[in-house]
Amino acid sequence: MALPTPVIALLPEYVLTVAGVLIMLIEAVLKPGTSRKPLGWLAIAATVITGCIGWFQIRLGTSARSADRFRSIASASSSTC
């Protein structure tokens, strides 16, 4: 099952959004004396995963910039003038 290009292009944002929401939800239910260090490690892991996804996107040529339909339409119409 192949993902559509816009989903692949926005995958880093999706990963960071899900990680951020998870961190906020987990932090909200932790007891006051509990260590928050695991949440920091989760944030670091999400950032590293996002960096790896971005690197693969650059290698494959699939980034948010290449999936932007408006940008491609606008550049095509400006080149015809």
Long-range contacts (C-beta under 8 A, 24 or more apart in sequence): 5-62, 5-66, 5-67, 6-67, 8-57, 8-62, 8-67, 9-57, 9-62, 9-63, 9-64, 9-65, 9-66, 9-67, 10-64, 10-67, 11-53, 11-57, 12-50, 12-53, 12-54, 12-57, 13-64, 15-46, 15-49, 15-50, 15-53, 16-46, 16-47, 16-50, 18-46, 19-43, 19-45, 19-46, 20-46
